[in-house]
Amino acid sequence: MSPPVLEGAAELRRLLAANRPSRNTLGYPAVVREKAVAWARPLHDTGHGWSKLSSALGISRNALRSWCIADAPPPGPWLPVAVVDQPAPVPARPVLVTPRGFRVENVGDELLLRVLRELG
């Protein structure tokens, strides 16, 4: 991470340390979590990993990630989808594709067999 990112982290790290809960069940105050999320989410969106961001703040990766995900806006609306049960179109005539990649189509059966024998 770049030095300006670490400068912002140092202040938040002190705030988090000063408000560290005495027991795991108490959790951090909401205002402290909101400040951490406001700092971390834009950095994560620009490519910084949860591990680097959380270690800069002195908290666990899972805690920071869950705070940021819990406050994230919901994804956009679902779009309607039509599922159609149709088989793939079958070509009117046979198609020959050789192991070397030659593709022969739209010819009669006799010509197709002759090409197959010649390319062998």
Legacy VTK file of the C-alpha trace (Angstrom):
# vtk DataFile Version 3.0
C-alpha trace
ASCII
DATASET POLYDATA
POINTS 120 float
0.000 0.000 0.000
1.115 3.530 -0.615
2.129 5.858 2.269
-1.023 8.083 2.065
-3.143 4.970 2.605
-1.086 4.051 5.663
-1.477 7.566 7.092
-5.245 7.205 7.071
-4.893 3.730 8.550
-2.754 4.909 11.472
-5.475 7.244 12.735
-8.145 4.564 12.342
-5.887 1.990 13.972
-5.593 4.229 17.062
-9.368 4.746 17.108
-10.011 1.007 16.830
-7.466 0.234 19.553
-9.035 2.809 21.889
-12.483 1.286 21.341
-11.459 -2.375 21.331
-14.187 -4.355 23.110
-13.260 -6.014 26.387
-15.109 -9.175 25.274
-15.673 -10.578 21.806
-19.428 -10.507 22.260
-19.560 -6.722 22.695
-18.150 -5.674 19.327
-16.878 -2.259 18.245
-19.134 0.796 18.444
-21.134 1.422 15.264
-19.484 4.805 14.633
-16.033 3.184 14.695
-17.135 0.417 12.311
-18.649 3.013 9.952
-15.368 4.954 9.823
-13.426 1.760 9.097
-15.879 0.825 6.339
-15.755 4.324 4.827
-11.960 4.051 4.695
-11.665 0.425 3.541
-14.427 -0.031 0.966
-13.089 2.463 -1.628
-9.593 1.042 -1.237
-10.872 -2.503 -1.684
-12.844 -1.413 -4.751
-9.611 -0.084 -6.280
-7.790 -3.387 -5.774
-6.384 -3.483 -2.255
-6.918 -6.837 -0.550
-8.866 -7.414 2.672
-5.773 -8.867 4.350
-3.593 -5.809 3.716
-6.333 -3.400 4.713
-7.203 -5.257 7.910
-3.591 -5.625 8.997
-3.125 -1.871 8.468
-6.032 -1.325 10.875
-4.982 -4.000 13.347
-8.190 -6.014 13.100
-9.010 -9.380 11.583
-9.608 -9.777 7.879
-12.979 -11.421 8.504
-14.173 -8.585 10.733
-13.335 -5.870 8.200
-14.765 -7.858 5.299
-18.021 -8.603 7.123
-18.432 -4.939 8.132
-17.962 -3.808 4.526
-20.248 -6.452 3.064
-22.985 -5.879 5.655
-23.193 -2.194 4.753
-22.848 -2.711 0.997
-25.777 -1.716 -1.180
-27.748 -4.666 -2.555
-26.980 -5.789 -6.100
-29.048 -4.385 -8.927
-32.490 -5.777 -9.753
-32.833 -9.148 -11.393
-33.719 -9.055 -15.055
-36.407 -11.305 -16.514
-35.150 -14.294 -18.452
-37.065 -16.473 -20.894
-35.980 -20.112 -21.019
-36.767 -21.746 -24.334
-36.554 -25.495 -24.783
-35.447 -25.732 -28.414
-32.892 -28.106 -29.850
-30.002 -26.697 -31.813
-30.790 -26.338 -35.524
-29.747 -29.356 -37.556
-28.069 -28.596 -40.876
-30.064 -29.710 -43.912
-27.047 -31.564 -45.294
-24.197 -33.373 -43.583
-21.069 -31.415 -42.697
-17.557 -32.872 -42.812
-14.890 -31.578 -40.435
-11.529 -33.316 -40.806
-8.928 -33.770 -38.056
-6.800 -31.118 -39.787
-9.629 -28.586 -39.539
-11.023 -28.654 -43.068
-14.754 -27.974 -43.041
-16.876 -29.051 -46.005
-20.566 -28.177 -46.030
-23.441 -27.486 -48.406
-22.429 -30.198 -50.866
-24.214 -33.365 -51.924
-23.649 -36.730 -50.265
-21.642 -38.163 -53.186
-19.297 -35.170 -53.333
-18.874 -35.250 -49.566
-17.865 -38.937 -49.684
-15.444 -38.239 -52.546
-13.815 -35.378 -50.574
-13.596 -37.637 -47.510
-11.830 -40.353 -49.523
-9.417 -37.830 -51.062
-8.518 -36.145 -47.780
-8.473 -39.530 -46.079
LINES 1 121
120 0 1 2 3 4 5 6 7 8 9 10 11 12 13 14 15 16 17 18 19 20 21 22 23 24 25 26 27 28 29 30 31 32 33 34 35 36 37 38 39 40 41 42 43 44 45 46 47 48 49 50 51 52 53 54 55 56 57 58 59 60 61 62 63 64 65 66 67 68 69 70 71 72 73 74 75 76 77 78 79 80 81 82 83 84 85 86 87 88 89 90 91 92 93 94 95 96 97 98 99 100 101 102 103 104 105 106 107 108 109 110 111 112 113 114 115 116 117 118 119
